[in-house]
Every structure is written in C-alpha cells, then in structure tokens.
Amino acid sequence: MNKKRNRIVAGNWKMNMTYEDGRDLAMAIIDQLQPSETKVVLCTPYIHLRSVANIVNGISNMFLGAQNCHEAENGAYTGEISAPMLKSVGAHYVILGHSERREFFGETDELLARKVDQALQHGLKPIFCVGEKLEVREAGKHEELVAQQLRNGLFHLKPEQFREVVIAYEPVWAIGTGKTASPEQAQEMHRHIRALVAKKYKQEVADMTSILYGGSCKPSNAVELFSQPDVDGGLIGGASLQAGDFVAIIQSA
C-alpha cells in the first residue's frame, strides 16, 4: 500500500440495521477503534445518516457516507434522495455504481456518470464501484469490462474533479458467495485500474488515487489483501455489521 495515498476502509451496511441497532453499531466501532491514519467511512442507510453524523462528528479520521444518490438535484422523484440532501445531513462520501445497484436497479454507466457529476457538484466524494461477474472473468474479458466502466462513468471528469474520486473494485463473483479473489488477483486488477487512470490523467494522478478492494474482505484475509502495493483499503459489506470484525479490518490497513 502506497503511503502517499489515503488509506480508506468503508463499511457498506446495505439494507441492514434498525435505527437503534445502527446507532449502537456506530458507537461500538468508535469505542473499539484505536488511533489510526486510516480513514474510516460508515456508509449507512438513509435513516441513520443524521444520527451517525452526530456520533462521528469531531473524530478526525471518521466520515459519514451514503449508499446512493439521485442524478437530479431535486424534483418529483418520490422515494429518492439527492446529493445536496446528503450533504446537508453531514455526508462526505457516497457509494455509486455498486454491483447491486447495477444488477437489481438497472443502473448504467451513463446514468452513473450523471450521478458522479451531481455528487461532485455538491461536495461529496464518490466511491465509484467497478467489477465483473464470473462469466466475464471466465471469458477473459474482465479487464476490458472494467476499462469500459471507468471510461463511461468517470473519464469525462477533469483532472481536478477526478482527484476527489475513490475507486472500489468489486469482483462480483466474490460478493456474498464466500469466495474471495486471491491477493494476486486483486492486485492484478488494481494495477490495471491504476494504469488506466495513469493513461487518462497522468501517473501523478494515478499515484494519488485510492483504489479499494470490495469482495468478501474479512479479518482473516485483510492483512494479505491490504499488503498488495495497489490495494489501498476496502469497501466492506457483511463484516462491517460486526464492530469487532470491522475494527480488525481497519487495523489491518
């Protein structure tokens, strides 16, 4: 892991935790966390944003994140939430393009490009997800697909805008399946992503871009994954719902 880049561990709670359970989890994470330079982002369901913002407020390395935002600033979009709304309750980050949003809600690269623009316009840092399903990897087209996702979703940005983006690589075949990409597979794709960024924005920008691993990372494999030179932390799903596991992963970074 390059020390020039931000080390980030983001917890994606997905659609879990009642209001009380979410508050208790955030407080338990803070109670167990040791001082660290690693940035910790709690990406919660919308109902938790304000309460968790109050809990992490004033802790230098802890930040609030959302799991999605709409591509419009406001309007008649019942049930949606906008980037300025997220910013107003204290969010600093927002996950965009998660594989579950792409699969279950039909989100396209073109739609995500508009969401990225909205997030940046309102001072949110996108955690932009890319990654392939098993059949794409088995066909040997995983690098091509990830290049397409980056090109369509992010590479319209100016260099100064792109510097605000965090990338998360999700091997979709390793999410919720118990499978994990080997450290070598993770490093191979992270290196590929960094090379694509360097080709588009020059090596200096690529060297400062944090690329997170998002595929069934847990305390037992975090150290080995995070020791890879182009892996700068993790986007953590299930393990982020247990304070002890999540803190152990953070300490591995």
C-alpha positions as CSV (number, residue, x, y, z in Angstrom):
1,M,0.0,0.0,0.0
2,N,1.4,3.4,-1.0
3,K,1.8,5.7,1.9
4,K,1.2,8.8,-0.3
5,R,-2.4,7.7,-0.9
6,N,-5.2,7.8,1.6
7,R,-5.9,4.5,3.2
8,I,-9.6,4.0,3.4
9,V,-11.8,1.4,4.9
10,A,-15.5,2.0,4.2
11,G,-18.3,0.0,5.7
12,N,-21.4,-0.6,3.5
13,W,-24.2,-1.5,5.8
14,K,-26.5,-2.1,2.8
15,M,-30.2,-2.6,3.8
16,N,-29.5,-3.6,7.4
17,M,-29.8,-2.2,10.9
18,T,-32.8,-0.6,12.6
19,Y,-32.4,2.9,13.9
20,E,-31.3,1.8,17.4
21,D,-29.1,-1.0,16.1
22,G,-27.3,1.3,13.7
23,R,-26.6,3.9,16.5
24,D,-25.3,1.1,18.7
25,L,-23.0,-0.2,16.0
26,A,-21.5,3.1,15.2
27,M,-20.8,3.7,18.9
28,A,-19.3,0.3,19.3
29,I,-17.0,0.8,16.4
30,I,-15.8,4.1,17.9
31,D,-15.3,2.5,21.4
32,Q,-13.1,-0.2,19.9
33,L,-11.2,1.8,17.4
34,Q,-7.5,2.6,18.1
35,P,-5.9,5.8,16.8
36,S,-5.0,5.4,13.1
37,E,-4.2,7.3,10.0
38,T,-6.7,5.1,8.1
39,K,-9.8,7.0,7.0
40,V,-13.0,5.2,8.2
41,V,-16.2,5.8,6.3
42,L,-19.6,4.5,7.6
43,C,-22.0,4.2,4.6
44,T,-25.4,3.8,6.2
45,P,-29.0,3.5,5.0
46,Y,-30.6,6.9,4.8
47,I,-32.4,6.6,8.2
48,H,-29.1,6.5,10.0
49,L,-27.3,9.4,8.4
50,R,-28.1,12.2,10.8
51,S,-27.6,10.1,14.0
52,V,-24.3,8.6,12.8
53,A,-23.2,12.1,11.7
54,N,-23.6,13.3,15.2
55,I,-21.8,10.2,16.6
56,V,-18.7,10.6,14.3
57,N,-18.6,14.4,14.4
58,G,-15.3,15.6,15.7
59,I,-13.4,12.3,15.2
60,S,-10.7,13.2,12.8
61,N,-10.5,10.0,10.7
62,M,-14.2,9.0,10.7
63,F,-16.6,10.1,8.0
64,L,-20.2,9.5,7.0
65,G,-21.2,8.1,3.6
66,A,-24.4,7.3,1.8
67,Q,-25.1,4.3,-0.4
68,N,-26.6,6.1,-3.4
69,C,-27.9,9.4,-4.7
70,H,-30.2,10.5,-7.5
71,E,-28.8,12.1,-10.6
72,A,-31.1,15.2,-10.3
73,E,-30.6,18.0,-7.8
74,N,-34.3,18.0,-6.8
75,G,-37.7,17.3,-8.3
76,A,-40.7,14.9,-8.4
77,Y,-38.8,11.7,-7.8
78,T,-40.7,10.0,-5.0
79,G,-38.6,7.9,-2.7
80,E,-35.3,9.2,-4.0
81,I,-32.6,11.3,-2.3
82,S,-30.3,14.0,-3.8
83,A,-26.7,14.9,-3.3
84,P,-27.5,18.3,-1.6
85,M,-29.8,16.4,0.8
86,L,-27.0,14.1,1.7
87,K,-24.5,16.9,2.1
88,S,-27.0,18.8,4.4
89,V,-27.0,15.9,6.9
90,G,-23.3,15.6,7.1
91,A,-22.3,13.1,4.5
92,H,-18.8,13.3,3.0
93,Y,-18.9,10.2,0.7
94,V,-21.4,8.4,-1.4
95,I,-21.2,4.9,-3.0
96,L,-22.1,5.0,-6.7
97,G,-22.3,2.1,-9.1
98,H,-22.3,-0.7,-6.6
99,S,-22.9,-4.0,-8.3
100,E,-26.2,-4.5,-6.6
101,R,-27.4,-1.1,-7.9
102,R,-26.3,-2.1,-11.4
103,E,-27.9,-5.5,-11.3
104,F,-31.1,-5.0,-9.3
105,F,-31.9,-1.4,-10.4
106,G,-30.5,-1.4,-13.9
107,E,-28.1,1.4,-13.3
108,T,-26.0,2.1,-16.4
109,D,-22.6,3.7,-16.8
110,E,-24.2,6.7,-18.4
111,L,-26.6,7.2,-15.5
112,L,-23.8,6.8,-13.1
113,A,-21.8,9.5,-14.9
114,R,-24.6,11.9,-14.1
115,K,-24.7,10.8,-10.5
116,V,-21.0,11.3,-10.2
117,D,-21.4,14.9,-11.5
118,Q,-24.1,15.6,-9.0
119,A,-22.1,14.2,-6.1
120,L,-19.0,16.3,-7.0
121,Q,-21.0,19.4,-7.7
122,H,-22.3,19.3,-4.1
123,G,-19.0,18.4,-2.4
124,L,-19.5,14.7,-2.0
125,K,-16.7,12.2,-2.7
126,P,-17.9,9.3,-4.9
127,I,-16.8,5.8,-4.0
128,F,-17.2,4.5,-7.6
129,C,-17.6,0.8,-8.0
130,V,-16.4,-1.3,-10.9
131,G,-16.1,-5.1,-11.3
132,E,-17.1,-8.2,-13.2
133,K,-19.4,-11.2,-12.9
134,L,-17.9,-14.7,-13.0
135,E,-18.8,-15.4,-16.6
136,V,-17.0,-12.2,-17.7
137,R,-13.9,-13.2,-15.8
138,E,-14.0,-16.8,-17.2
139,A,-14.2,-15.4,-20.7
140,G,-11.1,-13.3,-20.0
141,K,-12.9,-10.0,-20.6
142,H,-12.8,-8.7,-17.0
143,E,-10.1,-6.1,-17.7
144,E,-12.0,-4.9,-20.8
145,L,-15.2,-4.5,-18.9
146,V,-13.7,-2.6,-16.0
147,A,-12.0,-0.3,-18.5
148,Q,-15.4,0.4,-20.1
149,Q,-17.0,1.1,-16.7
150,L,-14.2,3.6,-15.9
151,R,-14.3,5.2,-19.3
152,N,-18.1,5.7,-19.4
153,G,-18.6,6.5,-15.7
154,L,-15.6,8.6,-14.7
155,F,-13.3,9.6,-17.6
156,H,-15.3,12.6,-18.6
157,L,-14.1,14.3,-15.5
158,K,-11.4,17.0,-15.4
159,P,-8.3,16.0,-13.5
160,E,-9.1,18.3,-10.6
161,Q,-12.6,16.6,-10.3
162,F,-11.2,13.1,-10.7
163,R,-8.8,13.7,-7.7
164,E,-12.0,13.7,-5.5
165,V,-13.0,10.2,-6.6
166,V,-12.3,6.9,-4.8
167,I,-12.5,3.7,-6.9
168,A,-13.7,0.4,-5.4
169,Y,-13.0,-2.9,-7.3
170,E,-15.7,-5.5,-6.8
171,P,-15.2,-8.9,-8.2
172,V,-18.9,-9.5,-8.3
173,W,-18.4,-13.3,-8.2
174,A,-16.8,-12.9,-4.7
175,I,-19.6,-10.9,-3.1
176,G,-21.8,-12.8,-0.7
177,T,-20.6,-16.1,-2.1
178,G,-17.9,-16.8,0.4
179,K,-15.4,-16.7,-2.4
180,T,-12.6,-14.2,-2.4
181,A,-10.3,-13.0,-5.1
182,S,-6.8,-14.1,-4.2
183,P,-4.4,-11.3,-3.2
184,E,-2.7,-11.8,-6.6
185,Q,-6.0,-11.5,-8.5
186,A,-6.9,-8.3,-6.5
187,Q,-3.5,-6.8,-7.1
188,E,-3.7,-7.6,-10.8
189,M,-6.9,-5.7,-11.3
190,H,-6.0,-2.8,-9.0
191,R,-2.8,-2.4,-11.0
192,H,-4.8,-2.5,-14.2
193,I,-7.1,0.2,-12.9
194,R,-4.2,2.4,-11.9
195,A,-2.6,2.0,-15.3
196,L,-5.9,3.1,-17.0
197,V,-6.1,6.2,-14.7
198,A,-2.4,7.0,-15.5
199,K,-3.1,6.7,-19.2
200,K,-6.0,9.1,-18.9
201,Y,-4.9,11.6,-16.2
202,K,-1.1,11.0,-16.0
203,Q,0.9,9.0,-13.5
204,E,0.8,11.7,-10.8
205,V,-3.0,11.5,-10.5
206,A,-3.0,7.7,-10.6
207,D,-0.4,7.5,-7.8
208,M,-2.7,9.6,-5.6
209,T,-6.0,7.7,-6.4
210,S,-7.2,5.4,-3.6
211,I,-8.4,2.0,-5.0
212,L,-10.3,-0.1,-2.5
213,Y,-11.0,-3.9,-2.7
214,G,-14.6,-4.8,-2.3
215,G,-15.1,-8.6,-2.3
216,S,-15.7,-10.6,0.9
217,C,-12.9,-8.9,2.8
218,K,-12.8,-10.2,6.4
219,P,-10.3,-10.1,9.3
220,S,-8.8,-13.4,8.2
221,N,-7.7,-12.1,4.8
222,A,-7.5,-8.4,5.2
223,V,-3.8,-8.2,6.1
224,E,-2.7,-10.1,3.0
225,L,-5.1,-8.2,0.7
226,F,-4.1,-4.8,2.1
227,S,-0.4,-5.7,1.8
228,Q,-0.7,-5.6,-2.0
229,P,1.0,-2.5,-3.5
230,D,-2.1,-1.2,-5.3
231,V,-4.7,-2.1,-2.7
232,D,-5.4,1.0,-0.6
233,G,-8.1,-0.4,1.7
234,G,-11.5,-2.0,1.4
235,L,-15.2,-1.5,0.8
236,I,-16.6,-3.9,3.4
237,G,-20.0,-5.4,3.3
238,G,-21.1,-8.1,5.8
239,A,-18.1,-7.7,8.1
240,S,-18.9,-4.1,8.6
241,L,-22.0,-5.1,10.6
242,Q,-20.0,-6.6,13.4
243,A,-18.0,-3.9,15.3
244,G,-15.2,-6.3,16.2
245,D,-14.7,-7.6,12.7
246,F,-14.8,-4.2,11.2
247,V,-12.3,-2.7,13.6
248,A,-10.0,-5.7,13.0
249,I,-10.1,-5.0,9.2
250,I,-9.4,-1.3,9.8
251,Q,-6.4,-2.1,12.0
252,S,-5.1,-4.4,9.1
253,A,-5.0,-1.3,6.9
